[in-house]
Amino acid sequence: MISNTRYWFLLLLMVLVYVAGMFVTLFENDSAQFAVMAMRMVQENDFLSLFKGPEEYLDKPHMHYWLAALSFKIFGIHDWAYRIPGILATLLGAYSCFGLGKILYNQNVGKLAALIFMTSQTIVLGAIDVRTDAVLTGFAIFSIWHLVAYIEKNSLLHLILGSLGAGIAFSTKGQIALLVVGLPVLCHLAYSRKWKMFLNWRVLLGLLVFTIVITPMLYAYYHQFDLHPEKVIRGRGDRSGLFFIFWEQSFERLSGEGVGKNSSDYFFFFHTFLWVFLPWTVLGLVAYWKKAKEIIGSKFRYNPNNEFLTLGGITLIFIVISFAQFKLPHYLNIVMPLFAVLTAAFLYGLYREGSHKLKKIMLGFQYFVLALIFIASVLICFYVFKAQTYYDYFWKGVLVVLIGYYCLKREDYYLRIITIGALSSILLNAVLNTQFYPSLLEYQAGSTMAKTIEKNNISTDNIYKISENHSWSLDFYNEQPVKIGTKRQLKDKKDIWVYANDKELKQLKDSGFDWDKQLTEKQFRITRLQGKFLNPNTRKRVVNKMHLVHIY
């Protein structure tokens, strides 16, 4: 088994990667948008209402925004403060993977599950580009762990903690939380035949705890929407927040109504999985196949040394989310804890009784993933966005030497599979968080313009835009939303600044506006990368401009 020294060393390096990502500029759209929504709560001292720009927000529940607002209250309005709740939830998720792995298998599996979870690509990205999924994932696996502990140990405390976690998860993203928690637990109950654990009075206490936890969120919905049937949300009046969160939300996601449709590909999450679980993808797929073969081969007969929670939970969740008409890669974050436990159990099985040939094959795949990551890191550092200082090259060189040492060290294949996998993730995300993302965000005009505004001592009270297009990063770093005004309204104003793209700038000029100062920043939709942008020789072809002009 991996030594404690190496295990904690790898975890420490990974935590440092997370810390480095805390100070990266917020990404548009979602991270910056959600940060602005939480900022507005603090500035207006209104924690019951959610707004997306000028519009009432009836979509995701309040918990993520409340946690971000609490962090802003404690630490001030900073990008790193916005990320703190998400990172803490990720750490909670890792510890919960340890707890669940320990209950289903043993302590060694639990330790490996925590490491695999922390180093999974989508989990690392989810702690940098923070959305609601970080909090949902952390508290969902926390709830699963404690509900399983209640089933196995008949402990009232575990039932209460499981209900608490489920309540926070539900208050973060709605009904999907109940599916994420409920389906794996139901699979465990069905396989272990312990239905009686949910057929006694203690479950009523758990439901009471769950109800108490979600009550603040329900009251906020009631206060903002049910008390105001005159409000028109997405073209409909008489909207009930309570009816929405208990019924409409999931159907809107599945059908694409309200939020729109972006994919009818039922295999979207299957090919997305290939990168979100890096560097453990191949191990995860083999672990899933072997577990499915084992369970089906036994005809689902109960074996106290086996479990169906991870396999059943992953399968059912995949099926449900694959039928949604609106899909995004980070929706898979919710199954990463289950895959982490399943993969850790497979790795432990390799350690205990795996064939030498299978270990060698798995190690070969890990070397292949490492090679791809090394090539990507070199391209980033020397081609896409060149490192600026010798220090940047120095620490990356030290990390490469460390990886080389463990690649060449003569030790059991099992140890190298784990170590190479973790170091692959550390290398890739260290390069991304310290070099790629900071350089990439120089092309996010909102955040760079905010720096220019501060440098030129421009009053944020006098900044307007003539379109309703979002300006989330500019809003956040100005700590004030950009005002929206029509050209007719702005005609009567003097000594103002207008934030506009090339097309809008031409509209201003054609409407008779004149300006004496113009500040310009590069703009690219950084969350939709393409080859022409990554290639420095063709980047200018796809980069647009945003302007701030002074109307005198």
C-alpha positions in Angstrom: 0.0 0.0 0.0 1.1 3.6 -0.6 3.0 5.0 2.4 1.5 7.8 4.5 4.5 10.1 3.7 3.9 9.8 -0.1 0.2 10.0 0.3 0.2 13.2 2.3 3.0 14.7 0.1 0.8 14.2 -3.0 -2.3 15.6 -1.3 -0.2 18.6 -0.1 1.0 19.3 -3.6 -2.6 19.1 -4.9 -3.9 21.5 -2.2 -1.2 24.0 -3.2 -2.5 23.7 -6.8 -6.0 24.5 -5.5 -4.6 27.5 -3.5 -2.9 28.8 -6.6 -6.2 28.7 -8.5 -7.9 30.7 -5.8 -6.3 33.9 -6.9 -7.1 33.6 -10.7 -9.5 36.1 -12.1 -13.1 34.9 -12.2 -14.3 33.4 -15.4 -17.3 34.5 -17.4 -20.1 33.6 -17.6 -21.2 31.5 -14.6 -18.5 32.2 -12.0 -18.5 35.9 -12.5 -22.3 36.0 -12.8 -22.8 34.1 -9.6 -20.3 36.2 -7.8 -22.1 39.4 -8.9 -25.4 37.9 -7.6 -23.9 37.1 -4.2 -22.2 40.6 -4.2 -25.6 42.2 -4.8 -27.0 40.4 -1.8 -24.3 41.9 0.5 -24.4 45.4 -1.0 -28.2 45.6 -0.8 -28.5 43.6 2.4 -31.2 41.5 0.8 -30.6 37.8 1.2 -34.1 36.7 0.2 -34.1 37.9 -3.4 -32.0 36.6 -6.3 -31.4 38.8 -9.4 -29.5 38.0 -12.6 -28.7 41.5 -13.7 -32.0 43.5 -13.9 -34.1 40.3 -14.1 -35.6 38.2 -11.3 -33.8 34.9 -11.0 -35.9 31.7 -10.9 -33.5 28.9 -11.5 -31.0 27.5 -9.0 -31.8 27.8 -5.3 -30.0 30.1 -2.9 -27.4 28.1 -0.9 -24.5 28.7 -3.2 -25.1 32.4 -3.2 -25.7 32.6 0.5 -22.3 30.9 1.1 -20.5 33.2 -1.3 -22.2 36.2 0.3 -21.2 35.0 3.8 -17.6 34.7 2.6 -17.8 38.3 1.2 -19.2 39.5 4.5 -16.2 37.9 6.3 -13.4 38.6 3.9 -14.6 41.3 1.6 -15.5 41.3 -2.0 -12.6 39.4 -3.7 -12.4 36.7 -6.3 -10.6 34.4 -3.8 -13.3 35.0 -1.2 -15.9 33.8 -3.7 -14.0 30.6 -4.2 -13.6 29.7 -0.5 -17.0 28.0 0.0 -16.5 25.9 -3.2 -13.0 24.8 -2.1 -14.2 23.9 1.4 -17.0 21.9 -0.1 -14.5 20.1 -2.3 -12.4 19.2 0.7 -15.5 18.0 2.5 -16.3 15.9 -0.6 -12.8 14.4 -0.5 -13.2 13.5 3.2 -16.6 12.1 2.5 -15.1 9.9 -0.2 -12.7 8.6 2.4 -15.6 7.9 4.8 -17.7 6.2 2.2 -14.8 4.1 0.8 -13.9 3.1 4.4 -17.5 1.9 5.1 -18.0 0.0 1.8 -14.5 -1.4 1.7 -11.7 -0.4 4.1 -9.6 2.5 5.2 -7.0 2.1 2.4 -9.8 2.3 -0.3 -11.1 5.4 1.4 -7.7 7.1 1.3 -7.2 6.3 -2.3 -10.8 7.5 -3.1 -10.1 10.9 -1.5 -6.9 11.3 -3.5 -8.5 10.3 -6.8 -11.4 12.7 -6.2 -9.1 15.6 -5.4 -7.0 15.0 -8.6 -9.9 14.4 -11.0 -9.8 17.1 -13.7 -13.4 18.3 -13.5 -13.2 18.6 -9.7 -10.1 20.7 -9.9 -11.7 22.9 -12.5 -14.8 23.1 -10.5 -12.9 24.7 -7.6 -11.4 27.3 -9.9 -14.4 28.0 -12.2 -16.8 27.8 -9.2 -20.4 27.1 -9.9 -23.1 25.5 -7.8 -21.8 22.0 -8.5 -18.9 22.3 -6.1 -21.2 22.7 -3.1 -23.7 20.2 -4.5 -21.1 17.5 -5.0 -19.5 18.0 -1.6 -22.7 17.9 0.4 -24.3 15.2 -1.8 -21.4 12.7 -1.1 -21.4 13.8 2.5 -25.1 12.9 2.7 -24.6 9.5 0.9 -21.7 8.6 3.3 -23.7 9.3 6.4 -26.9 7.7 5.2 -24.9 4.5 4.3 -23.3 4.7 7.8 -26.8 4.9 9.3 -27.8 1.8 7.4 -24.7 -0.1 8.4 -24.3 1.1 12.0 -27.9 2.0 13.0 -26.6 5.4 14.3 -29.1 8.2 14.7 -26.2 10.8 14.5 -25.4 9.5 11.0 -29.0 9.8 9.9 -29.2 13.4 11.1 -25.9 14.3 9.4 -27.1 12.6 6.2 -30.3 14.5 6.3 -28.4 17.7 6.9 -26.2 17.1 3.9 -29.2 16.3 1.7 -30.9 19.5 2.8 -27.9 21.7 1.9 -27.5 19.9 -1.4 -31.2 20.4 -2.2 -30.9 24.1 -1.3 -28.0 24.4 -3.7 -29.4 22.9 -6.9 -32.9 21.5 -6.3 -34.3 18.1 -7.1 -31.2 16.8 -8.8 -29.7 16.6 -5.3 -32.4 14.2 -4.3 -31.6 12.0 -7.3 -27.8 12.1 -6.7 -28.3 11.2 -3.0 -31.3 8.9 -3.3 -30.4 6.7 -6.2 -27.0 5.4 -4.8 -28.6 4.9 -1.3 -31.6 3.0 -2.8 -29.1 0.8 -4.8 -27.3 0.0 -1.5 -30.6 -0.8 0.2 -31.8 -3.0 -2.6 -28.5 -4.9 -2.7 -28.0 -5.3 1.0 -31.8 -6.0 1.7 -31.8 -3.7 4.6 -35.1 -1.9 3.9 -36.1 -2.1 7.5 -33.6 0.7 8.3 -35.9 3.1 6.5 -39.0 1.7 8.0 -38.8 3.1 11.5 -39.5 6.3 13.4 -35.9 7.5 13.1 -36.5 8.3 9.4 -39.2 10.8 10.5 -36.6 12.6 12.5 -34.3 12.6 9.4 -37.2 14.1 7.3 -37.7 16.7 10.0 -34.0 17.7 9.9 -34.2 17.9 6.1 -37.3 20.1 6.2 -35.7 22.4 8.7 -32.6 22.8 6.6 -34.5 23.6 3.4 -37.0 26.0 5.1 -34.9 29.2 4.6 -34.6 28.5 0.9 -38.3 27.8 0.6 -39.2 31.0 2.5 -36.9 33.0 0.2 -38.7 31.6 -2.9 -42.1 32.3 -1.2 -41.0 35.8 -0.3 -39.7 36.7 -3.8 -42.3 35.0 -6.0 -45.3 33.5 -4.3 -46.1 36.8 -2.6 -45.8 38.6 -5.9 -48.0 36.8 -8.6 -47.8 40.0 -10.7 -44.1 39.3 -11.5 -43.5 38.0 -15.1 -40.7 35.5 -15.2 -39.5 34.2 -18.6 -42.7 35.4 -20.2 -45.1 33.9 -17.6 -46.9 35.5 -14.7 -48.2 34.1 -11.5 -45.1 32.1 -10.9 -44.8 30.2 -7.6 -41.3 29.7 -6.3 -42.4 26.7 -4.2 -44.1 25.0 -7.1 -41.0 25.7 -9.2 -38.5 24.1 -6.9 -40.6 21.1 -6.1 -41.9 20.4 -9.6 -41.1 22.6 -12.5 -37.3 22.9 -12.2 -36.4 19.4 -13.1 -38.8 19.2 -16.0 -37.5 22.5 -17.4 -34.0 21.0 -17.4 -35.1 17.7 -18.9 -37.2 19.4 -21.6 -35.0 22.4 -22.2 -37.9 24.8 -21.6 -37.0 28.0 -19.8 -33.2 27.4 -19.9 -33.1 26.4 -23.6 -31.7 23.3 -25.4 -28.1 22.9 -26.2 -27.7 19.1 -26.8 -30.0 16.2 -27.7 -27.0 13.9 -27.9 -27.8 11.1 -25.5 -24.1 10.0 -25.5 -22.9 13.5 -24.5 -21.8 12.5 -21.0 -20.2 9.3 -22.2 -17.6 11.0 -24.3 -17.4 13.9 -21.9 -16.3 11.5 -19.2 -13.2 10.7 -21.2 -11.6 14.0 -20.1 -13.5 15.0 -16.9 -12.1 12.0 -14.9 -8.5 12.4 -16.2 -6.0 11.1 -15.2 -8.0 8.2 -14.0 -10.3 7.7 -17.0 -9.1 4.3 -18.2 -8.9 3.0 -14.6 -12.4 4.2 -14.0 -13.8 2.5 -17.1 -12.0 -0.8 -16.3 -13.2 -0.6 -12.7 -16.8 0.0 -13.9 -16.6 -3.0 -16.3 -15.2 -5.4 -13.8 -17.7 -4.4 -11.1 -20.6 -4.7 -13.6 -19.3 -8.1 -14.7 -19.0 -9.2 -11.0 -22.4 -8.1 -10.0 -24.2 -9.4 -13.0 -22.3 -12.7 -12.8 -23.5 -13.2 -9.2 -27.1 -12.4 -10.3 -27.2 -9.6 -7.8 -27.0 -12.0 -4.9 -25.9 -10.1 -1.7 -22.3 -10.5 -0.7 -21.2 -8.7 2.5 -17.8 -8.2 0.9 -19.2 -6.5 -2.1 -21.3 -3.4 -2.9 -23.7 -2.1 -5.6 -23.9 1.5 -4.4 -21.2 3.0 -6.8 -22.1 0.9 -9.9 -25.9 1.4 -9.5 -25.6 5.0 -8.6 -23.3 5.9 -11.5 -25.5 4.0 -14.0 -28.8 5.4 -12.9 -27.5 9.0 -12.6 -25.9 8.7 -16.1 -29.2 7.6 -17.6 -31.2 10.4 -16.0 -28.9 13.3 -16.9 -28.4 11.9 -20.4 -32.1 12.5 -21.2 -31.8 16.2 -20.3 -32.0 18.5 -23.3 -29.6 21.0 -21.6 -26.2 19.5 -20.9 -22.9 20.9 -19.7 -19.7 18.9 -18.8 -19.7 20.0 -15.2 -23.0 18.1 -14.6 -20.8 15.0 -14.4 -19.2 16.3 -11.2 -21.9 14.7 -9.2 -20.8 11.2 -10.1 -17.1 11.8 -9.6 -17.2 10.8 -5.9 -18.8 7.5 -6.8 -16.3 6.9 -9.6 -13.5 7.8 -7.1 -14.6 5.1 -4.6 -15.2 2.5 -7.4 -11.8 3.2 -8.9 -10.0 3.1 -5.6 -11.6 -0.3 -4.8 -10.3 -1.6 -8.2 -6.8 -0.3 -7.5 -6.8 -1.9 -4.0 -7.9 -5.1 -5.6 -4.9 -4.8 -8.0 -2.7 -4.4 -5.0 -4.1 -7.4 -3.1 -4.5 -9.9 -5.8 -4.3 -8.3 -9.3 -2.3 -10.0 -12.0 1.1 -8.7 -12.9 0.0 -8.4 -16.5 -3.1 -6.2 -15.7 -1.0 -3.9 -13.5 1.5 -3.5 -16.3 -1.3 -2.6 -18.7 -2.8 -0.1 -16.3 0.6 1.5 -15.7 1.1 1.7 -19.5 -2.2 3.7 -19.8 -1.0 6.0 -16.9 2.3 6.6 -18.7 0.3 7.4 -21.9 -1.9 10.0 -20.0 1.2 11.5 -18.5 2.8 11.8 -21.9 -0.2 13.6 -23.3 -0.3 15.9 -20.3 3.5 16.6 -20.6 3.1 17.5 -24.2 0.2 19.8 -23.4 2.1 21.5 -20.6 5.2 22.0 -22.9 2.9 23.5 -25.6 1.3 25.9 -23.1 4.6 27.0 -21.6 6.6 27.4 -24.8 4.0 28.1 -27.5 0.5 29.0 -26.5 1.4 31.4 -23.7 5.1 31.6 -23.0 6.3 31.7 -19.4 7.4 35.2 -18.4 10.1 34.6 -15.8 12.9 32.1 -15.1 11.1 31.3 -11.8 8.2 29.9 -13.8 10.5 27.5 -15.6 12.4 26.6 -12.4 9.5 25.3 -10.4 8.0 23.5 -13.4 11.5 21.9 -14.0 11.6 20.7 -10.4 8.1 19.2 -10.8 9.2 17.4 -14.0 12.3 16.0 -12.3 10.1 14.8 -9.4 7.8 13.0 -11.9 10.8 11.6 -13.7 12.2 10.2 -10.5 9.0 8.3 -9.7 8.7 7.1 -13.3 12.2 5.6 -13.1 12.0 4.4 -9.5 11.9 0.6 -9.3 8.9 -0.2 -7.2 5.6 -2.1 -7.5 3.5 -1.2 -10.6 0.6 -0.5 -8.2 2.5 2.3 -6.5 3.6 3.8 -9.8 0.0 3.8 -11.1 -1.2 5.9 -8.2 1.8 8.2 -8.0 2.0 8.9 -11.8 -1.7 9.5 -11.9 -1.7 12.0 -9.1 1.5 13.8 -10.4 0.0 14.0 -13.8 -3.0 16.0 -12.4 -0.7 18.1 -10.3 1.5 19.0 -13.3 -1.4 19.8 -15.6 -3.3 21.9 -13.1 -0.3 23.7 -11.8 0.5 24.8 -15.3 -3.1 25.8 -15.9 -3.6 27.7 -12.6 -0.3 29.6 -12.6 0.2 30.2 -16.3 -2.5 29.3 -18.7 -5.5 30.8 -17.0 -3.8 34.0 -15.9 -2.6 34.5 -19.5 -6.0 33.5 -21.0 -7.9 35.9 -18.8 -5.9 38.8 -20.3 -8.4 38.3 -23.2 -11.5 38.7 -20.9 -12.2 42.4 -21.5 -14.5 42.9 -18.5 -11.9 42.1 -15.9 -9.0 43.7 -17.8 -11.1 46.9 -18.3 -11.9 47.0 -14.6 -8.1 47.2 -14.0 -7.9 50.0 -16.6 -10.7 51.8 -14.9 -9.0 51.7 -11.6 -5.7 52.7 -13.0 -7.3 55.8 -14.7 -9.3 56.7 -11.6 -12.6 56.6 -13.5 -15.7 56.8 -11.4 -17.8 53.6 -11.7 -20.9 55.6 -11.1 -20.6 57.1 -14.6 -20.2 54.0 -16.6 -23.1 52.8 -18.9 -23.7 50.3 -21.7 -26.3 50.5 -24.5 -26.9 46.7 -24.8 -28.3 44.2 -22.4 -25.4 41.8 -23.0 -23.8 40.6 -19.8 -20.7 42.4 -18.3 -20.3 40.1 -15.3 -16.6 40.4 -14.7 -16.6 44.1 -15.2 -19.5 44.4 -12.7 -17.7 42.3 -10.2 -14.3 43.9 -10.3 -15.9 47.4 -10.4 -18.0 46.2 -7.4 -21.0 47.8 -9.2 -23.2 46.7 -12.1 -22.8 48.7 -15.3 -25.9 50.8 -15.8 -28.0 50.1 -18.9 -29.2 53.1 -21.0 -30.6 53.7 -24.4 -28.9 56.0 -26.9 -31.8 58.4 -26.4 -31.3 58.4 -22.6 -27.6 58.9 -22.9 -28.0 61.9 -25.3 -28.9 64.1 -22.3 -25.9 63.0 -20.2 -22.5 64.6 -20.1 -19.1 63.4 -18.7 -20.1 59.7 -18.9 -18.3 56.6 -20.1 -19.9 54.0 -22.3 -18.8 50.4 -22.5 -19.3 49.0 -26.0 -18.1 46.6 -28.6 -17.1 47.5 -32.2 -20.7 47.3 -33.5 -22.1 49.4 -30.6 -19.4 51.9 -31.0 -20.4 52.4 -34.7 -24.0 52.8 -33.6 -22.9 55.6 -31.2 -21.0 57.3 -33.9 -23.9 57.1 -36.4 -26.2 58.5 -33.7 -24.1 61.6 -33.4 -22.2 60.8 -30.2 -18.6 62.0 -30.0 -15.9 61.2 -27.5 -12.5 62.5 -26.5 -11.1 59.4 -24.8 -11.1 55.8 -25.8 -9.8 52.8 -23.8 -9.7 49.4 -25.6 -9.2 45.8 -24.3 -9.0 42.5 -26.1 -12.1 40.2 -25.8 -12.5 36.5 -26.4 -15.1 34.0 -25.0 -12.5 32.2 -22.9 -14.7 29.3 -21.9 -15.1 28.4 -25.6 -11.5 27.8 -26.7 -10.7 27.0 -30.3 -7.6 26.1 -32.3 -7.2 29.5 -34.0 -7.1 31.2 -30.6 -4.6 28.8 -29.1 -2.3 29.3 -32.1 -0.5 32.6 -31.5 -0.1 33.0 -35.2 -3.9 33.1 -35.9 -5.1 34.4 -32.5 -5.7 38.0 -33.8 -8.2 36.7 -36.3 -10.7 35.6 -33.6 -10.0 38.1 -30.9 -12.5 41.0 -30.7 -12.3 44.4 -28.9 -14.3 46.1 -26.1 -14.1 49.8 -25.7 -14.7 52.4 -23.0 -15.3 55.8 -24.4 -15.7 59.1 -22.7 -18.7 61.2 -23.8 -18.0 64.8 -23.0 
